Amino acid sequence: MDIYDIRTALHSGKSIYDLPLRVTYYARVSTDKDEQIHSLTAQVRYYTEYIQRNPQWVFVEGYVDEGISGTTVGKRENFLKMVQDAEAGHFDFILTKEISRFSRNTLDSIKYTQDLLRFGVGVLFESDNINTLMPDAELRLTIMSSIAQDEVRKISERVKFGFKRAIENGVVLGNNKIWGYEKRDGRLVIQEEEAEMVRTIFNLYANERVGIRGIAQHLASMGYKNTRGNDFSFSTIRGILSNPKYKGYYCGRKSSKLDYRTKDIKVFDPEDWVLYKDESGQVVPAIVSEELWDKANRILEKRSVKQSEDGKTSYQNRYPYSGKIICGVHKQPYYRSLYRYKSGNKEVWQCQEYSRKGRAGCSSPVLYTSELDAIMRQVLEELSLNKAEIIQDLLRLYTSIGNGSNVEEEIGRCKGNIEAILKRKDKLLDLSIDGKIADDEFARRNDRFNDEIQRLRQRLDTLEQERSKNREMLQSIDTLRQAITRDLDFTDGFSIGVIDSLLDRIEVHPQDGEKKSEIHVSVYLNVISEEEQFTIRRGRGKTSVCTRQHT
């Protein structure tokens, strides 16, 4: 029957149950909890039997959505499929429990019932006793939908209030799955097996200077997998490194829902988080030390800023020599590539212009990773042989940086002087208010105070930058000292951490047209200022020979 015939029959005194209609149903629950699933099963059974019992009706398979909010219909696949099937003429009438099953958004409810009517399909909201085929249905629908929508708003406000009180009381909110922890009664409890993985991540990143993708490879080699059984992603490891909970800090109010209808989220900057140390260690126990966490995050921030300034992509942290090899002609980093031979693939590094245009694009030669490894092996061997001399250099550097305590003292003095001037400004203002000094005298003295404060703050910025550099230098020295005391095997190549901590860059010089078999490179190490010169000699069908050029 079309909608005209149905309405004519209803006006003549017949009920909807007397008409020969093709009838389906729509059922939904808003969560995936067991009791809700049982409710959904009951709805499906009820409507199936209800429709099939009426001899005038033809049963059409129903539409079901599980665990999806009713605030909007955007993600309710089966609901949208039902609307599409209605337009295609698959049924005449829909049974559903109540308006909130369709949507708790007034506009959505009215829009979709109007669409369905345009397709010749009516809806019976059984609990609300609204049949959209009846003349007064839209008015009643508007009233009932508005009530349902306001209930959503109230629920949203109650939830937000509960979140606020929970944060004030130090109750841990958010995702129940935090690597290294279990959440119990609003507290975090260390899960030791996962916590050991977290400690490994921080140690590799902060002490071994392994990049995030290198850490992901290391975790994969140790058999660690994420909840889906896959290797850990870059974003997951970065999230672990930047999460203050791992150093024993309560961290809340990272985001807030802006509107209960649109689900828009406001993500707050770190300075706006609720963040404080859990002195008791009972709510958010630390997995790593505060010192290790701070060290890792200084490195993380430094690398993020550097990549942003240089326009680098995350690709450059994937391989040990990424960003470390510099073309002597174009002064740009070399790019990694693979040369395919019958004997197997070989990893090579080349200038981008060379990869595009060959020798016509750049006269700097291609380097094999095996050649770079040979050079670095010689560098490490010499470091090992001259360990005593290098340790003396380190001690001298430690001594000079130890004088950084003078920097700390001067920072303290600057802050004290600023505080004293601010107090004098307050007194000056009191004198002006009391009429004890003229306005022009107040302005003159106040300007002088402001100039002095600006000078002190500029000096304070300089001192704090110097303090930061001192800390980074100490980290670099400490990493180098650890590296040169390890066994110098490296038969399988070098890790990202070793190269990153030791090597500043390798500059590749253009080849001499008469000596195409020779390649000259300059090696620059971190901390040690002298450059090293190497020559790579390639023989036809033979392994390359790398030798140091002594000056």
C-alpha positions in Angstrom: 0.0 0.0 0.0 1.1 3.5 -0.7 1.0 6.2 2.0 -2.2 7.8 0.6 -4.1 4.5 0.7 -2.8 3.8 4.3 -3.9 7.2 5.6 -7.3 6.9 3.9 -7.8 3.5 5.6 -6.7 4.9 9.0 -9.2 7.8 8.6 -12.0 5.4 7.8 -11.6 3.8 11.3 -9.2 1.0 10.6 -6.0 0.5 12.7 -2.5 0.0 11.5 -2.8 -3.7 12.4 -5.6 -4.2 10.0 -3.6 -3.2 6.9 -1.6 -5.4 4.6 1.9 -4.0 5.1 5.4 -5.0 4.8 6.8 -4.4 8.3 10.3 -4.2 9.7 11.8 -3.0 13.0 14.8 -1.0 14.2 16.6 -1.9 17.5 19.7 -0.3 19.2 21.6 -0.2 22.4 24.1 2.5 23.3 26.8 0.4 25.0 28.3 -3.1 24.5 27.8 -4.2 28.1 26.3 -7.6 28.7 23.0 -6.4 30.1 22.6 -4.1 27.1 23.3 -6.9 24.7 20.7 -9.0 26.4 18.2 -6.1 26.1 19.0 -6.0 22.4 18.4 -9.7 22.0 15.1 -9.3 23.7 14.1 -6.4 21.4 14.9 -8.5 18.3 12.9 -11.5 19.5 10.0 -9.3 20.6 9.6 -7.5 17.3 10.2 -10.6 15.2 7.4 -12.4 17.0 5.2 -9.3 17.2 5.3 -8.8 13.4 5.0 -12.5 12.5 1.9 -12.9 14.7 -0.1 -10.4 12.6 -1.6 -12.3 9.6 -2.0 -9.0 7.7 1.7 -8.1 7.9 4.6 -9.4 5.9 7.8 -9.7 8.0 10.9 -8.0 6.7 14.2 -8.6 8.4 15.0 -5.9 10.9 17.9 -3.5 11.4 20.2 -3.6 14.5 23.0 -1.3 15.8 25.1 -2.3 18.8 27.1 -0.2 21.2 26.6 3.1 19.4 25.4 6.4 20.9 22.0 7.7 19.9 23.0 11.3 20.0 23.6 11.4 16.3 23.1 8.9 13.5 26.4 9.5 11.6 28.0 6.3 12.7 25.0 4.0 12.8 25.5 1.9 9.7 22.4 -0.2 9.9 20.1 2.8 10.6 21.4 4.5 7.5 21.1 1.3 5.5 17.4 1.1 6.7 16.8 4.6 5.4 18.4 3.6 2.0 16.2 0.4 1.8 13.1 2.5 2.6 13.9 4.8 -0.3 14.3 1.6 -2.5 10.8 0.5 -1.5 11.7 -2.6 0.6 9.0 -2.1 3.3 6.1 0.1 4.3 6.3 0.4 8.1 8.9 0.4 10.8 8.4 -0.6 14.5 10.8 0.8 17.1 10.7 1.1 20.9 11.0 4.8 21.4 12.2 8.1 19.9 15.6 7.8 21.6 16.2 4.6 19.6 16.1 6.7 16.4 18.0 9.6 17.9 18.1 11.8 20.9 18.7 14.8 18.7 15.5 16.6 17.8 16.6 17.7 14.3 17.7 14.2 13.5 14.5 12.6 14.6 12.3 15.0 12.6 14.6 14.9 9.5 14.7 11.1 9.2 11.0 10.6 9.9 10.2 13.2 7.2 12.6 11.5 4.8 10.9 8.1 5.5 7.4 9.6 4.9 8.7 11.1 1.6 9.7 7.5 0.7 6.2 6.3 1.7 7.3 4.7 5.0 5.8 5.3 8.4 7.3 4.7 11.9 5.6 3.6 15.1 7.4 4.7 18.3 5.7 2.1 20.5 6.6 3.4 24.0 5.8 7.0 23.0 2.6 6.0 21.1 3.5 8.1 18.1 2.6 6.9 14.6 4.2 9.2 12.0 1.4 8.4 9.6 -1.1 10.3 11.8 -1.6 14.1 11.3 -0.5 15.2 14.8 2.7 13.0 14.8 5.2 15.7 13.9 4.1 18.0 16.8 4.2 15.2 19.3 7.5 14.0 17.9 9.0 17.5 18.3 7.9 17.7 21.9 9.1 14.2 22.8 12.4 14.5 20.9 13.1 17.8 22.7 12.6 16.1 26.0 15.0 13.3 25.0 17.6 15.8 23.8 17.5 17.8 27.0 18.0 14.6 28.9 21.2 14.0 26.9 22.3 17.5 27.9 21.7 16.9 31.5 23.5 13.6 31.4 26.5 15.3 29.7 26.6 18.0 32.4 26.4 15.5 35.2 29.3 13.5 33.6 31.4 16.6 33.2 30.7 17.6 36.9 31.7 14.1 37.9 34.9 14.3 36.0 35.7 17.7 37.6 35.2 16.3 41.1 37.2 13.2 40.2 40.1 15.4 39.1 39.9 17.5 42.3 40.0 14.3 44.3 42.9 12.8 42.4 41.0 9.9 40.9 42.6 8.6 37.7 40.4 9.1 34.7 40.7 8.2 31.0 41.6 5.1 29.2 41.7 1.9 31.3 44.6 0.6 29.3 47.8 2.4 30.2 50.9 0.4 29.4 52.6 -0.7 32.5 49.6 -0.2 34.8 46.2 -1.7 35.7 43.5 0.7 36.8 41.8 -0.4 40.1 39.2 1.8 41.9 40.5 5.0 40.4 44.2 4.2 41.1 47.0 2.8 39.0 48.7 -0.4 40.0 52.0 -1.3 38.3 51.8 -4.4 36.1 55.4 -5.5 36.3 55.8 -7.3 32.9 54.6 -4.3 31.0 56.4 -1.9 33.3 59.7 -3.5 32.4 59.0 -2.8 28.7 58.2 0.9 29.6 61.6 1.1 31.5 63.3 -0.4 28.4 61.7 2.3 26.2 62.9 5.2 28.5 66.4 3.7 28.9 66.9 3.2 25.1 65.7 6.7 24.3 67.3 8.7 27.1 70.5 6.8 27.8 71.2 4.8 24.6 69.9 7.6 22.4 68.0 5.2 20.2 65.3 6.9 18.0 61.6 6.0 18.4 61.5 3.8 15.3 64.7 2.1 16.5 62.9 1.4 19.8 60.0 -0.1 17.9 62.3 -2.5 16.1 64.0 -3.4 19.4 60.7 -4.2 21.0 59.6 -6.3 18.0 62.9 -8.3 18.3 62.1 -8.9 22.0 58.6 -10.2 21.1 56.6 -7.3 22.5 53.3 -6.7 20.7 50.4 -4.2 21.1 46.9 -5.1 22.0 46.1 -6.0 18.4 49.1 -8.3 18.1 51.1 -5.9 15.9 54.4 -4.1 16.5 54.3 -0.9 18.5 53.8 2.2 16.4 55.7 5.4 16.4 52.8 7.3 18.0 52.3 4.7 20.8 56.0 4.9 21.9 56.0 8.7 21.7 52.9 8.8 23.8 54.5 6.6 26.4 57.6 8.8 26.5 55.6 12.0 27.0 53.1 10.7 29.6 53.9 12.2 33.0 52.2 9.3 34.8 55.3 7.2 34.3 57.3 9.5 36.6 54.6 9.4 39.3 52.6 12.5 38.4 48.8 12.8 38.4 47.8 14.1 35.0 44.2 15.1 34.1 42.1 17.6 32.1 44.0 17.0 28.9 40.8 17.5 26.9 37.1 18.4 27.3 34.0 17.8 25.2 32.7 21.1 23.8 29.2 20.1 22.8 27.2 17.0 23.7 25.6 17.0 20.2 28.7 17.3 18.0 31.1 15.4 20.2 33.8 18.1 19.4 36.8 17.8 21.7 39.0 20.6 22.9 42.6 19.4 23.5 44.4 21.5 26.0 48.0 22.6 25.9 50.3 20.8 28.5 50.5 24.0 30.6 46.7 23.8 31.1 46.7 20.2 32.3 46.0 19.4 36.0 49.5 18.1 36.8 51.1 17.4 40.2 53.4 14.8 41.8 51.7 12.0 43.7 53.8 12.3 46.8 52.1 9.3 48.4 52.8 7.0 45.4 49.5 5.3 46.1 47.4 6.7 43.2 50.0 7.1 40.4 53.1 5.1 41.4 56.2 5.9 39.3 57.6 3.3 36.9 60.7 5.4 36.0 62.6 8.0 37.9 61.7 11.6 37.5 65.3 12.3 36.4 65.1 9.7 33.6 61.7 11.0 32.4 62.8 14.6 32.3 66.0 13.6 30.4 63.9 11.7 27.8 61.5 14.6 27.4 64.3 17.1 26.9 65.6 15.0 24.1 62.1 14.5 22.7 61.5 18.2 22.7 64.9 19.0 21.2 64.4 16.5 18.4 60.8 17.7 17.7 62.0 21.3 17.4 64.9 20.4 15.2 62.8 18.4 12.8 60.2 21.2 12.6 62.9 23.8 11.9 64.7 21.7 9.3 61.4 20.6 7.6 62.5 17.0 8.3 60.1 14.1 8.1 60.0 11.2 10.6 61.7 9.1 7.9 65.1 10.4 9.0 65.0 8.5 12.3 64.5 5.2 10.7 68.1 4.3 9.8 71.4 4.9 11.7 72.9 7.3 9.1 69.7 9.2 8.3 70.5 13.0 8.3 74.2 12.3 9.1 75.7 12.2 5.6 76.1 15.6 3.9 76.7 16.2 0.2 79.8 18.3 -0.3 78.3 20.0 -3.4 74.7 20.7 -2.4 75.1 20.7 1.4 72.0 18.6 1.8 71.6 15.2 3.5 72.0 12.0 1.5 69.0 9.8 1.0 68.9 6.1 1.5 68.2 3.7 -1.4 68.6 0.1 -2.4 70.7 -1.3 -5.3 69.5 -4.6 -6.5 72.2 -7.1 -7.5 71.9 -10.8 -8.4 73.7 -11.6 -5.1 71.2 -9.6 -3.1 70.1 -6.0 -2.3 72.7 -3.5 -1.0 71.8 -0.4 1.0 73.3 2.8 -0.4 73.2 6.6 0.3 73.2 9.2 -2.4 72.6 12.9 -3.0 69.0 13.6 -4.0 70.2 15.4 -7.2 72.3 12.4 -8.1 69.3 10.1 -7.7 67.3 12.3 -10.0 69.9 13.1 -12.7 72.9 10.8 -12.2 76.4 12.3 -12.5 75.0 15.3 -14.4 73.1 16.2 -11.2 75.8 15.8 -8.7 79.5 14.9 -8.7 79.4 13.6 -5.1 79.6 9.8 -5.1 77.2 7.1 -3.8 78.3 5.5 -0.5 77.5 1.9 0.6 76.3 1.4 4.2 79.0 -1.3 4.5 81.6 1.4 3.7 80.2 3.7 6.3 80.2 0.9 8.9 83.8 0.2 8.1 84.7 3.9 8.7 82.8 4.0 12.0 84.4 0.7 13.2 87.8 2.3 12.7 86.7 5.4 14.6 85.5 3.3 17.5 88.6 1.2 17.6 90.8 4.3 17.9 88.5 5.7 20.6 89.0 2.4 22.4 92.8 2.5 22.0 93.0 6.1 23.2 90.5 5.6 26.0 92.7 7.1 28.7 93.3 10.2 26.7 89.6 10.6 25.9 88.6 10.1 29.6 91.0 12.9 30.5 89.3 15.1 27.9 86.0 14.2 29.4 87.1 15.0 32.9 88.3 18.4 31.7 84.9 19.0 30.1 83.1 17.9 33.2 85.2 20.3 35.2 84.5 23.2 32.9 80.8 22.4 32.9 80.8 21.9 36.6 81.4 25.5 36.8 77.8 25.7 35.6 77.1 26.1 39.3 78.1 29.8 38.7 75.3 29.9 36.2 72.8 28.7 38.7 74.0 31.3 41.2 73.7 34.1 38.7 70.2 32.9 37.7 69.3 33.1 41.4 70.7 36.6 41.6 68.8 37.7 38.6 65.5 36.4 39.9 66.2 38.0 43.3 67.0 41.4 41.7 63.8 41.2 39.6 61.7 40.5 42.7 63.3 43.4 44.6 62.6 45.8 41.8 59.0 44.7 41.6 58.6 45.4 45.3 60.1 48.9 44.8 57.7 49.4 42.0 54.8 48.6 44.4 56.1 51.1 46.9 56.5 53.7 44.2 52.9 53.2 43.2 51.8 53.6 46.8 53.6 56.9 47.0 51.9 58.1 43.8 48.5 57.1 45.1 49.1 58.9 48.4 50.1 62.0 46.5 53.6 62.1 48.0 55.3 62.3 44.5 54.3 64.1 41.3 53.0 62.2 38.3 56.1 63.0 36.2 58.4 61.8 38.9 56.4 58.6 39.2 56.6 58.0 35.4 60.4 58.7 35.3 61.2 56.3 38.2 58.8 53.6 36.9 60.3 53.7 33.4 63.8 53.3 35.0 62.5 50.2 36.9 60.9 48.8 33.8 64.1 49.2 31.8 66.1 47.4 34.6 63.6 44.6 34.8 63.8 44.1 31.0 67.6 44.0 31.1 67.5 41.4 33.9 65.0 39.2 32.1 67.1 39.3 28.9 70.1 38.2 31.0 68.0 35.5 32.7 66.9 34.1 29.3 70.6 33.9 28.2 71.6 32.2 31.5 68.8 29.6 31.2 69.8 28.8 27.6 73.4 28.3 28.8 72.2 26.1 31.6 70.2 24.0 29.1 73.2 23.7 26.8 75.3 22.5 29.7 72.8 19.8 30.6 72.8 18.6 27.0 76.6 18.6 26.8 76.7 16.5 30.0 74.2 14.1 28.5 76.3 13.8 25.3 79.5 13.2 27.3 77.9 10.6 29.5 76.4 8.8 26.4 79.8 8.9 24.7 81.6 7.5 27.8 79.1 4.6 27.9 79.6 3.9 24.2 83.4 3.7 24.2 83.4 1.3 27.2 81.2 -1.3 25.4 82.6 -4.2 23.3 83.5 -3.1 19.8 81.9 -5.9 17.9 79.2 -4.4 15.8 79.3 -7.3 13.3 75.7 -6.6 12.3 76.2 -2.9 11.7 75.5 0.0 14.1 72.4 0.9 16.0 70.7 4.2 15.6 71.7 5.0 19.2 75.5 4.5 18.7 75.6 6.6 15.5 73.4 9.3 17.0 75.5 9.7 20.1 78.9 9.6 18.4 78.6 10.9 14.9 77.8 14.5 14.1 78.1 14.2 10.3 80.0 12.8 7.4 80.8 15.2 4.5 81.3 13.6 1.1 83.6 15.4 -1.2 83.2 15.5 -5.0 85.3 12.9 -6.9 88.4 13.6 -8.8 87.7 12.8 -12.4 91.1 11.1 -12.7 90.7 8.9 -9.6 87.1 7.7 -9.9 88.0 4.7 -7.7 88.8 6.9 -4.7 86.2 8.7 -2.5 87.2 11.2 0.2 85.1 11.9 3.2 85.4 14.0 6.4 84.1 12.6 9.6 83.0 14.9 12.5 82.3 13.4 15.9 80.2 14.8 18.8 82.2 16.4 21.7 85.6 15.8 20.0 86.3 18.8 17.8 89.0 17.4 15.4 87.7 16.1 12.0 88.9 12.7 10.6 89.7 12.2 6.9 89.0 8.9 5.3 89.6 7.5 1.8 87.5 4.8 0.3 89.1 2.8 -2.5 87.0 0.6 -4.6 88.5 -2.2 -6.7 86.6 -4.0 -9.5 84.9 -7.0 -8.0 86.6 -6.4 -4.7 85.4 -5.2 -1.3 86.0 -1.5 -0.7 89.0 -0.5 1.5 88.6 2.4 3.9 91.7 4.0 5.3 92.3 7.0 7.6 94.4 9.9 6.3 96.7 11.0 9.1 97.6 14.6 9.3 
